[in-house]
Amino acid sequence: SQTIEYATNPTKFKEDLEVAILEGKATGETVLKTIENLVNGGKEDIGDPERRSLNEIKEAVIRVKTAPEMNLIATGDLNSQEVLNTLKINGIEKFNPDDPDLPENVRARLDEVRKNGGEIEAFYDKTTNKIFINENVEDGETRALVAREWKISEDLKDGKGKQMMKVN
């Protein structure tokens, strides 16, 4: 079951969870209740390491939910320098996935994702410290994508995340 998969792979759970929260598909309360049940429920036979991992995830959820930056991303003017300064990023820019002048590695990554029927909606570039949003993304999805990529940027700066691709 998914519960067992998450208990044995807390990192996947944490990533899926953060995205779900940012996209508004899961409320923090639902998630915290689920974790409480996993940690305290006697039916699932999970060991101390899994229990600790789940508690770490719970703390991460609470941090994501309460981060003032998330509120700023949800309500602020994403073009304002003040917002960018608070988020500690240099810019949020739209990109055209069909632009022939895209950097070669971005083009290669796009081609790879498209080969599998996907599309890159957004990415964070550590070199320029900017978040790039696909110009074809619906306006309503932009803030959730910015939130996700901002969280990735924070994790990379804290040494917690892994970079998807290098952009020169």
Rosetta blueprint (number, residue, H / E / L):
1 S L
2 Q H
3 T H
4 I H
5 E H
6 Y H
7 A H
8 T H
9 N L
10 P H
11 T H
12 K H
13 F H
14 K H
15 E H
16 D H
17 L H
18 E H
19 V H
20 A H
21 I H
22 L H
23 E L
24 G L
25 K L
26 A L
27 T L
28 G H
29 E H
30 T H
31 V H
32 L H
33 K H
34 T H
35 I H
36 E H
37 N H
38 L H
39 V H
40 N H
41 G L
42 G L
43 K L
44 E L
45 D L
46 I L
47 G L
48 D H
49 P H
50 E H
51 R H
52 R H
53 S H
54 L H
55 N H
56 E H
57 I H
58 K H
59 E H
60 A H
61 V H
62 I H
63 R H
64 V H
65 K H
66 T H
67 A L
68 P H
69 E H
70 M H
71 N H
72 L H
73 I H
74 A H
75 T H
76 G L
77 D L
78 L L
79 N L
80 S L
81 Q H
82 E H
83 V H
84 L H
85 N H
86 T H
87 L H
88 K L
89 I L
90 N L
91 G E
92 I E
93 E E
94 K E
95 F E
96 N L
97 P L
98 D L
99 D L
100 P L
101 D L
102 L L
103 P L
104 E H
105 N H
106 V H
107 R H
108 A H
109 R H
110 L H
111 D H
112 E H
113 V H
114 R H
115 K H
116 N L
117 G L
118 G L
119 E L
120 I L
121 E L
122 A E
123 F E
124 Y E
125 D E
126 K L
127 T L
128 T L
129 N L
130 K E
131 I E
132 F E
133 I E
134 N E
135 E L
136 N L
137 V L
138 E L
139 D H
140 G H
141 E H
142 T H
143 R H
144 A H
145 L H
146 V H
147 A H
148 R H
149 E H
150 W H
151 K H
152 I H
153 S H
154 E H
155 D H
156 L H
157 K H
158 D L
159 G L
160 K L
161 G L
162 K L
163 Q L
164 M L
165 M L
166 K L
167 V L
168 N L
